[in-house]
């Protein structure tokens, strides 16, 4: 019997579904791996495809099984669309050798021309490592990179703290000035703030290339390209290397749940078909996001995505991943409108078993590349086994996000008066976790701060934040907001999981929502930046919030509270709104 069933006896009626999960996982490995081959051996597509210098010239290779002909155009040939055809090989592969060491060069701009469906179309190479926007034509182009150039890494001995205190961050909005910030600015200016605040892990959003800045990085076009919005590839490597030197682990917010539907900028219809990477027909279109959905049952798709994970770990030294949109992957209806209140919702014909197999393979691969790597699943459905090892019948993630906690706090703050707060229900929300699976607790992430929503502090304080945050001002609403902001965060950290996450700026009560530059706001950056001056101003109460958050992290880290899975409830007095619990050497006492 798998450990998943031992931990969850109520799943016994679905033992056959767990057996099927594991059989499909083993079958997929048998299909894609050769004799004595590991996933680590399999996931090397980026070393073959794309642009690679060789003795006496350059190789360019692609995978485009349905294309009639491929060509390479660019600065090297005066943008002649058909002068450099690729040769078709077996397995849908294409190859071009350009003789001469200077036939291509670092920064040479190119595009792939695909002949399919009786026409020629321009595309970005699938394995492009740098994609930039042409300021004159506004179109995107690939810049050739020379993989003989190596970065001077100094992080060979980096390990990382095993207690996760995660700082979720967006490089572009990390500076105070109204513009897009850079990788190097984040490394030199923001990382020291994160370190001083006490966080030991940074989770970077929007790193994979995306043509629309306002998508928050969740509509990926080029999976192997570090976003040029923030700088060059070596700038991102500088950021990661510096983080490691400061003892900070770096996680990538990876988007393998869908892809942008753009054909000129993205991978959609690269070989002239809609089904090269994605499901054919309506199944390949995400009804809520307007994006394309991967067909995880295809070997070529597994090769592309698994290699992508290894690429980010080996080329950029990322220490793991937060997998975005996992719920959308798990179910054919993407979990839209489904209330996952019974176990049969997890095991039915609606379950996307091929996606589950992919996630298992991904987690196994990541462990092979780096046994100390960390993986986190963003799943709001509560799929059993998400955070259990594969051998236990699980999907293999180290952690799952405690996505019910922010919803609980929003509902409490928004709909209930102080007298109506039920502290025992709040405690139960902290403890509502899958047995044996670790959870990342959080009060709010970027999701709660987007335009149209409100941060916790703004829900509590309202417009008084604009006028009454001076330390010499005593507004009861501000005083209440500050007290509850501290208590809610400490309550969640102390009782909600085996790890903790905070979105950039929320530790000191950053006001207002996030609104990326767009036509509707006049392309303004006013709400797409972080006002660090509020924290740095010793005359403002933001400093109190920042100081409390830092000390809160320090004392819980020193006592390694996550070593004890659950806190022990010692006292619950509902009329007095008093609750006390113990966790790994610390006594937490709250009077709401």
C-alpha positions as CSV (number, residue, x, y, z in Angstrom):
1,X,0.0,0.0,0.0
2,X,1.3,3.5,-0.9
3,X,1.9,5.8,2.1
4,X,-0.5,8.3,0.5
5,X,-3.3,5.8,1.4
6,X,-2.0,5.1,4.9
7,X,-2.0,8.9,5.6
8,X,-5.4,9.3,4.0
9,X,-7.6,6.3,4.8
10,X,-10.6,8.0,3.3
11,X,-8.9,7.6,-0.1
12,X,-9.1,3.8,0.0
13,X,-12.0,3.7,-2.5
14,X,-9.6,5.4,-4.9
15,X,-6.7,3.0,-4.5
16,X,-7.1,2.0,-8.1
17,X,-6.7,5.6,-9.2
18,X,-3.5,5.9,-7.3
19,X,-2.3,2.6,-8.8
20,X,-3.1,4.1,-12.3
21,X,-1.2,7.3,-11.4
22,X,1.9,5.3,-10.7
23,X,1.5,3.0,-13.6
24,X,1.2,5.9,-16.0
25,X,4.3,7.5,-14.4
26,X,6.3,4.3,-14.9
27,X,5.0,3.8,-18.4
28,X,6.0,7.3,-19.4
29,X,9.5,6.8,-18.2
30,X,9.7,3.5,-20.1
31,X,8.6,5.3,-23.3
32,X,10.9,8.3,-23.2
33,X,14.1,6.8,-21.7
34,X,16.5,4.4,-23.3
35,X,18.2,1.5,-21.6
36,X,20.1,2.7,-18.4
37,X,19.1,6.3,-19.2
38,X,17.9,8.7,-16.5
39,X,15.7,11.8,-16.8
40,X,18.9,13.8,-16.3
41,X,20.3,12.2,-19.5
42,X,17.0,12.8,-21.4
43,X,16.6,16.5,-20.5
44,X,19.4,17.9,-22.6
45,X,17.5,19.3,-25.6
46,X,19.0,22.7,-25.2
47,X,22.5,21.2,-25.8
48,X,21.4,20.0,-29.2
49,X,18.8,22.4,-30.5
50,X,19.3,26.1,-31.0
51,X,22.6,27.8,-31.9
52,X,25.9,26.2,-31.1
53,X,29.4,27.1,-32.2
54,X,31.6,24.2,-33.5
55,X,34.9,23.7,-35.1
56,X,34.9,25.8,-38.3
57,X,31.4,27.2,-38.0
58,X,28.0,27.2,-36.3
59,X,25.1,24.7,-36.0
60,X,21.5,25.6,-35.8
61,X,18.9,22.9,-35.1
62,X,15.1,22.9,-34.6
63,X,12.3,20.4,-34.0
64,X,9.4,21.1,-36.4
65,X,7.9,17.7,-37.4
66,X,5.0,19.1,-39.6
67,X,6.9,21.9,-41.4
68,X,7.6,21.5,-45.1
69,X,10.9,23.6,-45.0
70,X,12.8,25.8,-42.5
71,X,15.1,28.7,-43.3
72,X,17.3,31.0,-41.2
73,X,17.3,34.7,-41.8
74,X,19.0,37.5,-40.0
75,X,21.7,40.1,-40.0
76,X,24.2,37.6,-41.2
77,X,22.5,37.3,-44.6
78,X,20.8,40.6,-45.0
79,X,17.5,39.2,-43.8
80,X,17.2,37.0,-46.9
81,X,14.3,34.7,-46.1
82,X,15.2,31.7,-48.2
83,X,19.0,31.7,-48.8
84,X,19.8,29.5,-45.9
85,X,17.6,26.4,-45.8
86,X,17.8,23.8,-43.0
87,X,18.3,20.1,-43.8
88,X,15.5,17.8,-42.7
89,X,16.7,14.9,-40.4
90,X,14.9,12.1,-38.8
91,X,12.3,12.6,-36.0
92,X,11.1,16.0,-37.2
93,X,14.5,17.5,-36.6
94,X,16.1,20.2,-38.9
95,X,19.8,21.3,-39.1
96,X,21.9,24.0,-40.7
97,X,25.6,24.3,-40.6
98,X,27.1,27.7,-41.4
99,X,30.8,27.4,-42.1
100,X,33.2,30.0,-40.7
101,X,33.7,31.0,-37.1
102,X,32.3,34.4,-37.8
103,X,29.3,33.1,-39.8
104,X,27.2,34.0,-36.7
105,X,28.2,36.1,-33.6
106,X,27.1,37.0,-30.2
107,X,24.2,39.4,-30.5
108,X,23.5,38.6,-34.2
109,X,19.8,39.0,-34.7
110,X,17.9,36.2,-36.5
111,X,14.5,34.7,-37.1
112,X,13.3,31.3,-38.3
113,X,11.3,31.2,-41.5
114,X,8.9,28.3,-41.6
115,X,7.3,27.1,-44.8
116,X,4.1,25.3,-44.0
117,X,0.5,25.5,-45.3
118,X,1.7,26.9,-48.6
119,X,3.1,30.1,-47.0
120,X,6.2,31.5,-45.3
121,X,5.9,32.8,-41.7
122,X,8.5,34.2,-39.4
123,X,9.1,32.8,-35.9
124,X,11.5,33.1,-32.9
125,X,13.7,30.0,-32.7
126,X,12.3,27.6,-30.1
127,X,15.4,27.5,-28.0
128,X,16.3,31.2,-28.3
129,X,18.2,32.2,-25.2
130,X,17.8,36.0,-25.7
131,X,14.8,37.7,-27.4
132,X,14.7,41.5,-27.8
133,X,12.2,43.9,-29.3
134,X,13.2,45.8,-32.4
135,X,12.5,49.5,-31.5
136,X,11.9,50.4,-35.2
137,X,9.6,47.5,-36.2
138,X,8.2,46.8,-32.7
139,X,8.6,43.1,-33.5
140,X,10.7,40.6,-31.5
141,X,13.9,39.0,-32.7
142,X,16.3,36.4,-31.4
143,X,19.8,37.4,-30.6
144,X,22.3,34.6,-31.0
145,X,24.3,33.7,-27.8
146,X,27.7,32.1,-27.8
147,X,27.7,29.3,-25.2
148,X,31.5,29.2,-25.2
149,X,31.2,32.4,-23.1
150,X,31.1,31.3,-19.4
151,X,30.1,33.3,-16.4
152,X,32.5,33.5,-13.4
153,X,30.3,31.7,-10.9
154,X,31.5,31.7,-7.3
155,X,28.6,29.7,-5.7
156,X,30.1,26.2,-5.9
157,X,29.6,25.6,-2.1
158,X,26.2,27.3,-1.8
159,X,23.7,25.1,0.1
160,X,20.9,27.3,1.4
161,X,18.9,27.3,4.6
162,X,16.5,24.4,5.0
163,X,13.9,26.6,6.7
164,X,12.1,28.5,3.9
165,X,11.3,32.2,4.4
166,X,10.4,33.2,0.9
167,X,10.4,36.8,-0.5
168,X,8.3,36.8,-3.6
169,X,9.6,39.5,-5.9
170,X,9.3,41.1,-9.4
171,X,12.5,42.5,-10.8
172,X,10.9,45.2,-12.9
173,X,8.8,46.8,-10.2
174,X,11.4,46.5,-7.4
175,X,12.7,50.0,-7.7
176,X,11.0,53.2,-6.6
177,X,11.5,55.2,-9.7
178,X,8.7,55.0,-12.2
179,X,10.3,52.7,-14.8
180,X,11.3,49.1,-15.3
181,X,14.0,48.0,-12.9
182,X,17.0,45.8,-13.9
183,X,18.5,42.5,-12.8
184,X,21.6,44.4,-11.6
185,X,19.6,47.0,-9.7
186,X,17.7,44.2,-8.0
187,X,21.0,42.4,-7.1
188,X,22.7,45.5,-5.8
189,X,19.8,47.4,-4.2
190,X,17.0,45.0,-3.4
191,X,18.8,41.8,-2.3
192,X,20.5,43.7,0.6
193,X,17.0,44.8,1.7
194,X,15.7,41.2,1.5
195,X,18.7,40.0,3.5
196,X,18.2,42.7,6.2
197,X,14.6,41.8,6.4
198,X,15.5,38.3,7.3
199,X,14.3,36.3,4.3
200,X,16.6,33.5,3.1
201,X,14.9,32.7,-0.2
202,X,13.8,34.9,-3.1
203,X,11.1,33.7,-5.5
204,X,11.5,35.6,-8.8
205,X,8.5,36.2,-11.0
206,X,8.4,37.1,-14.7
207,X,11.9,35.8,-15.6
208,X,10.9,33.7,-18.6
209,X,10.5,35.9,-21.7
210,X,7.0,37.5,-22.2
211,X,6.1,40.0,-24.8
212,X,3.5,41.9,-22.7
213,X,5.0,43.4,-19.6
214,X,1.6,43.8,-18.0
215,X,1.1,40.0,-17.9
216,X,3.2,39.8,-14.7
217,X,5.2,37.3,-16.6
218,X,2.5,34.7,-16.8
219,X,2.1,34.6,-20.6
220,X,5.4,33.2,-21.6
221,X,6.5,33.3,-25.2
222,X,10.1,32.0,-25.1
223,X,10.8,29.4,-22.5
224,X,14.6,29.4,-22.7
225,X,15.1,33.2,-22.8
226,X,15.7,35.2,-19.7
227,X,13.4,38.3,-20.0
228,X,15.1,41.2,-21.8
229,X,12.8,43.6,-20.0
230,X,15.3,43.6,-17.2
231,X,18.7,43.2,-18.9
232,X,20.9,40.5,-20.4
233,X,21.5,36.9,-19.5
234,X,24.7,37.6,-17.7
235,X,22.9,40.2,-15.6
236,X,20.5,37.6,-14.3
237,X,23.4,35.3,-13.6
238,X,25.0,38.2,-11.6
239,X,21.8,38.4,-9.6
240,X,21.7,34.7,-8.7
241,X,25.4,34.5,-8.0
242,X,25.2,37.5,-5.6
243,X,22.1,36.1,-3.9
244,X,24.0,32.9,-3.2
245,X,27.0,34.9,-1.9
246,X,24.5,36.5,0.6
247,X,23.1,33.1,1.6
248,X,19.9,33.5,-0.3
249,X,18.3,30.7,-2.2
250,X,16.7,31.7,-5.6
251,X,13.5,30.0,-6.9
252,X,12.1,30.5,-10.4
253,X,8.4,31.1,-10.8
254,X,8.1,28.6,-13.7
255,X,5.1,28.7,-16.1
256,X,4.6,25.3,-17.7
257,X,0.8,25.3,-17.3
258,X,0.2,27.2,-20.5
259,X,1.9,29.5,-23.1
260,X,1.0,32.7,-24.9
261,X,-1.0,32.1,-28.1
262,X,1.2,34.5,-30.2
263,X,2.7,32.9,-33.2
264,X,5.3,35.5,-34.2
265,X,6.7,35.8,-30.7
266,X,5.9,32.4,-29.1
267,X,6.0,28.7,-29.9
268,X,2.4,28.4,-31.1
269,X,2.2,27.1,-34.7
270,X,5.9,27.0,-35.0
271,X,5.7,24.0,-37.5
272,X,2.5,25.3,-39.0
273,X,0.2,23.2,-36.8
274,X,-1.7,24.0,-33.6
275,X,-0.8,20.6,-32.1
276,X,3.0,20.6,-32.2
277,X,3.1,21.5,-28.5
278,X,-0.5,21.9,-27.6
279,X,-3.8,19.9,-27.7
280,X,-5.6,20.2,-31.0
281,X,-8.9,21.9,-31.2
282,X,-10.8,23.6,-28.3
283,X,-8.9,21.5,-25.7
284,X,-5.7,23.4,-26.6
285,X,-7.3,26.8,-25.7
286,X,-7.6,27.9,-22.1
287,X,-11.1,29.4,-21.8
288,X,-10.2,31.8,-19.0
289,X,-6.7,32.9,-19.8
290,X,-6.8,33.1,-23.6
291,X,-3.6,31.0,-23.8
292,X,-2.5,27.6,-25.2
293,X,-2.5,24.4,-23.2
294,X,0.3,21.9,-23.5
295,X,-0.2,18.3,-24.5
296,X,1.9,16.6,-21.8
297,X,1.4,13.1,-23.4
298,X,3.7,13.9,-26.3
299,X,7.4,12.9,-26.0
300,X,8.5,16.1,-27.8
301,X,6.6,18.2,-25.3
302,X,8.1,16.3,-22.4
303,X,11.6,16.8,-24.0
304,X,11.0,20.5,-24.4
305,X,9.6,21.2,-20.9
306,X,11.8,18.8,-18.8
307,X,14.9,20.2,-20.6
308,X,13.7,23.7,-19.8
309,X,13.8,22.9,-16.1
310,X,17.3,21.5,-16.2
311,X,18.4,24.5,-18.4
312,X,17.3,27.1,-15.7
313,X,19.1,25.0,-13.0
314,X,22.3,24.5,-14.9
315,X,22.6,27.7,-16.9
316,X,21.3,30.1,-14.3
317,X,21.9,28.1,-11.1
318,X,18.3,28.4,-9.9
319,X,17.7,26.4,-6.7
320,X,14.2,25.2,-7.5
321,X,10.8,26.3,-8.7
322,X,7.4,27.5,-7.8
323,X,5.1,25.8,-10.4
324,X,2.4,28.3,-11.4
325,X,-1.1,27.3,-12.4
326,X,-0.9,23.7,-11.3
327,X,-4.7,23.4,-10.7
328,X,-5.2,24.3,-14.3
329,X,-3.0,21.5,-15.3
330,X,-4.6,18.8,-13.1
331,X,-8.1,18.9,-14.6
332,X,-9.4,19.0,-18.2
333,X,-11.8,21.8,-17.2
334,X,-8.9,23.5,-15.4
335,X,-10.7,23.4,-12.1
336,X,-12.8,26.4,-13.2
337,X,-16.0,26.7,-11.1
338,X,-15.3,23.4,-9.3
339,X,-15.8,23.1,-5.5
340,X,-13.3,20.4,-4.5
341,X,-15.4,19.3,-1.5
342,X,-15.3,15.5,-2.1
343,X,-12.5,13.1,-3.0
344,X,-14.2,12.0,-6.2
345,X,-13.5,15.4,-7.7
346,X,-9.8,14.5,-7.7
347,X,-10.2,11.1,-9.3
348,X,-12.5,11.1,-12.3
349,X,-12.4,11.4,-16.1
350,X,-11.9,15.1,-15.6
351,X,-8.4,14.4,-14.1
352,X,-5.6,15.2,-16.5
353,X,-3.5,12.2,-15.8
354,X,-0.8,13.1,-18.4
355,X,-0.2,16.4,-16.6
356,X,0.2,14.6,-13.3
357,X,2.7,12.3,-14.9
358,X,4.6,15.3,-16.2
359,X,4.7,16.9,-12.8
360,X,6.1,13.6,-11.3
361,X,8.7,13.4,-14.0
362,X,9.6,17.1,-13.4
363,X,10.1,16.6,-9.7
364,X,12.2,13.5,-10.2
365,X,14.4,15.3,-12.8
366,X,14.9,18.3,-10.5
367,X,16.1,16.0,-7.7
368,X,18.6,14.3,-10.1
369,X,20.0,17.7,-11.2
370,X,20.2,19.0,-7.6
371,X,19.1,16.9,-4.7
372,X,18.8,20.0,-2.5
373,X,16.5,21.8,-4.9
374,X,13.1,23.0,-3.7
375,X,9.7,22.6,-5.6
376,X,6.5,24.3,-4.6
377,X,3.1,23.7,-6.2
378,X,0.4,26.4,-6.6
379,X,-2.7,24.2,-6.4
380,X,-5.9,25.5,-5.0
381,X,-7.8,22.2,-5.4
382,X,-6.0,20.3,-2.6
383,X,-5.0,17.3,-4.8
384,X,-4.0,14.5,-2.5
385,X,-0.3,13.6,-2.6
386,X,0.8,16.8,-4.2
387,X,3.5,17.2,-1.5
388,X,4.4,13.6,-1.0
389,X,7.3,11.7,-2.6
390,X,6.6,9.8,-5.8
391,X,7.5,6.5,-4.1
392,X,4.7,7.2,-1.7
393,X,2.1,7.5,-4.4
394,X,2.6,11.3,-4.5
395,X,3.4,13.9,-7.2
396,X,6.7,14.8,-5.7
397,X,6.6,18.4,-4.6
398,X,8.4,19.5,-1.4
399,X,5.7,22.0,-0.6
400,X,2.3,23.2,-1.6
401,X,1.0,26.8,-1.2
402,X,-1.5,27.3,1.6
403,X,-3.9,29.1,-0.8
404,X,-6.8,29.0,1.6
405,X,-5.2,31.2,4.2
406,X,-5.3,34.5,2.2
407,X,-8.9,33.8,1.3
408,X,-9.7,33.2,5.0
409,X,-8.1,36.5,6.1
410,X,-9.7,38.5,3.4
411,X,-13.1,37.1,4.3
412,X,-12.5,37.8,8.0
413,X,-11.2,41.3,7.6
414,X,-13.7,42.3,4.9
415,X,-17.0,40.8,6.2
416,X,-16.7,40.6,10.0
417,X,-16.5,43.1,12.8
418,X,-13.8,42.5,15.4
419,X,-16.4,41.0,17.8
420,X,-17.4,38.4,15.1
421,X,-13.9,37.0,14.6
422,X,-13.9,33.3,15.5
423,X,-10.4,32.6,16.6
424,X,-10.8,28.9,16.8
425,X,-12.0,28.8,13.2
426,X,-8.9,30.9,12.4
427,X,-6.8,28.3,14.1
428,X,-8.5,25.4,12.3
429,X,-7.7,27.2,9.0
430,X,-4.0,27.1,10.0
431,X,-4.2,23.4,10.7
432,X,-6.2,22.4,7.6
433,X,-3.4,20.7,5.7
434,X,-2.9,17.4,4.0
435,X,-1.3,14.9,6.4
436,X,2.4,14.3,5.7
437,X,2.6,17.2,3.2
438,X,4.4,20.5,3.9
439,X,2.7,23.8,3.3
440,X,4.0,27.3,2.6
441,X,1.9,29.7,4.7
442,X,1.2,33.3,3.7
443,X,-1.2,36.1,4.3
444,X,-0.9,37.7,0.9
445,X,1.1,37.2,-2.3
446,X,1.1,39.2,-5.5
447,X,-2.4,37.8,-6.3
448,X,-4.0,39.8,-3.4
449,X,-2.2,43.0,-4.4
450,X,-3.3,43.3,-8.1
451,X,-5.4,46.1,-9.3
452,X,-9.1,45.7,-8.2
453,X,-8.0,44.0,-5.0
454,X,-6.4,45.5,-1.9
455,X,-3.5,44.6,0.3
456,X,-4.2,43.6,3.9
457,X,-2.9,46.9,5.4
458,X,-5.1,48.9,3.0
459,X,-8.2,46.8,3.9
460,X,-7.5,47.6,7.5
461,X,-6.5,51.2,7.3
462,X,-8.2,52.5,4.2
463,X,-7.4,56.0,2.9
464,X,-6.1,57.0,6.4
465,X,-2.8,55.6,5.2
466,X,-2.3,58.6,3.0
467,X,-2.6,61.1,5.9
468,X,-2.1,59.4,9.3
469,X,1.0,57.2,9.1
470,X,3.3,59.8,10.8
471,X,4.6,58.4,14.2
472,X,3.2,61.5,16.0
473,X,-0.3,61.0,14.6
474,X,-2.7,58.8,16.7
475,X,-5.6,57.7,14.6
476,X,-7.4,54.7,16.2
477,X,-8.0,53.1,12.8
478,X,-4.3,53.2,11.9
479,X,-3.4,51.9,15.4
480,X,-5.9,49.0,14.9
481,X,-4.6,48.3,11.4
482,X,-0.9,48.2,12.5
483,X,-1.7,45.9,15.4
484,X,-3.8,43.5,13.3
485,X,-1.3,43.5,10.5
486,X,1.4,42.3,12.9
487,X,-0.8,39.8,14.7
488,X,-2.2,38.2,11.5
489,X,1.2,37.8,10.0
490,X,2.7,36.3,13.2
491,X,-0.4,34.0,13.6
492,X,0.0,32.7,10.1
493,X,3.8,32.3,10.3
494,X,3.5,30.5,13.7
495,X,0.7,28.2,12.9
496,X,0.0,28.0,9.2
497,X,2.7,25.8,7.6
498,X,6.3,24.5,7.4
499,X,7.5,27.5,5.4
500,X,6.5,31.2,5.0
501,X,6.0,33.6,2.0
502,X,5.7,37.3,1.7
503,X,5.3,39.5,-1.3
504,X,7.8,42.3,-1.9
505,X,6.9,45.3,0.3
506,X,4.0,43.8,2.2
507,X,6.4,43.2,5.2
508,X,6.2,46.9,5.9
509,X,2.6,47.5,4.8
510,X,3.2,48.8,1.3
511,X,0.0,50.7,0.4
512,X,-2.2,50.4,-2.6
513,X,-2.5,47.8,-5.3
514,X,-0.3,46.8,-8.3
515,X,-1.3,48.1,-11.7
516,X,1.1,47.6,-14.6
517,X,1.5,50.3,-17.2
518,X,-1.4,49.9,-19.7
519,X,-3.6,52.0,-22.0
520,X,-6.3,52.2,-19.3
521,X,-4.0,54.0,-16.9
522,X,-2.1,56.1,-19.4
523,X,0.9,53.7,-19.3
524,X,1.7,54.9,-15.8
525,X,4.3,53.2,-13.5
526,X,2.9,54.9,-10.4
527,X,1.4,51.7,-9.1
528,X,4.0,49.4,-10.5
529,X,6.9,50.2,-8.2
530,X,8.0,49.8,-4.6
531,X,8.1,52.9,-2.4
532,X,11.1,51.9,-0.2
533,X,11.3,55.5,1.1
534,X,8.2,54.8,3.2
535,X,10.1,52.2,5.1
536,X,13.3,54.2,5.2
537,X,11.6,57.4,6.6
538,X,12.1,57.2,10.4
539,X,9.1,59.6,10.9
540,X,6.6,57.1,9.5
541,X,4.9,54.0,11.1
542,X,5.9,51.8,8.1
543,X,9.2,51.4,10.0
544,X,7.4,49.8,12.9
545,X,5.8,47.2,10.6
546,X,9.2,46.5,9.0
547,X,11.0,46.2,12.3
548,X,8.3,43.8,13.7
549,X,8.4,41.6,10.6
550,X,12.2,41.3,10.8
551,X,12.2,40.4,14.5
552,X,9.3,38.0,13.9
553,X,11.4,36.1,11.4
554,X,14.5,36.2,13.5
555,X,13.0,34.6,16.6
556,X,11.1,31.9,14.7
557,X,14.2,31.1,12.6
558,X,16.4,30.9,15.7
559,X,13.9,28.4,17.2
560,X,13.4,26.5,13.9
561,X,9.6,26.4,14.4
562,X,9.1,24.5,11.2
563,X,10.8,21.4,12.6
564,X,7.5,20.8,14.5
565,X,4.8,20.2,11.8
566,X,1.9,21.5,13.8
567,X,1.5,23.8,16.8
568,X,0.0,22.5,20.0
569,X,-3.1,24.4,21.0
570,X,-3.0,25.2,24.7
571,X,-5.7,27.8,25.3
572,X,-8.8,28.9,23.4
573,X,-11.1,31.5,25.0
574,X,-13.6,32.6,22.5
575,X,-15.3,35.4,24.5
576,X,-12.0,37.0,25.3
577,X,-10.6,36.3,21.8
578,X,-7.6,34.7,23.3
579,X,-5.6,31.9,21.8
580,X,-2.3,30.3,22.9
581,X,-0.3,27.6,21.2
582,X,3.2,26.1,21.5
583,X,5.6,25.3,18.6
584,X,9.1,24.0,18.9
585,X,10.2,26.0,21.9
586,X,8.1,29.1,21.4
587,X,4.9,30.1,23.1
588,X,2.5,32.1,20.9
589,X,-0.1,34.1,22.8
590,X,-2.7,36.2,20.9
591,X,-5.6,38.4,22.2
592,X,-7.6,39.6,19.2
